[in-house]
Amino acid sequence: MGEATLTLPPFGPADWAVLWIVFISGWVALGYGAILVRHVLKQDAGPPAMVHVAQAIERGSMAYLGRQVRTMLPFVVVMAFGLYLIFRQVHADAEGALTYVPLGVALAFFRPGWRRAWLTLAGNGSG
């Protein structure tokens, strides 16, 4: 039996309740994260010497991340294309929105860490 022919049982009321609790919890967590980001970015960056050091750290970190991206990009492209081909076969008979699953899986593989790096550096006073 392959994954493409697998049939899942229908959701019951308890399953839907858990699904909604998880969904709402995710949105609450995102909202709390947004509040924390605003709070961190409102803080004073500190004395000029600290800002200068933070800016130097930011330049070095971004140079490192840039080099890391250039090194990993060929591997990531090959892996994303492979994931697309695998999931395209699994969802070959899909209809509607499910036809985009293979593309979504491939694009999710590209999710960069730049925003996390920027927020970390901004929290340290260089942003």
Secondary structure as GFF3:
##gff-version 3
##sequence-region A 1 127
A	DSSP	three_ten_helix	3	5	.	.	.	ID=ss1
A	DSSP	alpha_helix	13	42	.	.	.	ID=ss2
A	DSSP	alpha_helix	48	90	.	.	.	ID=ss3
A	DSSP	three_ten_helix	96	100	.	.	.	ID=ss4
A	DSSP	alpha_helix	101	108	.	.	.	ID=ss5
A	DSSP	alpha_helix	114	123	.	.	.	ID=ss6
###
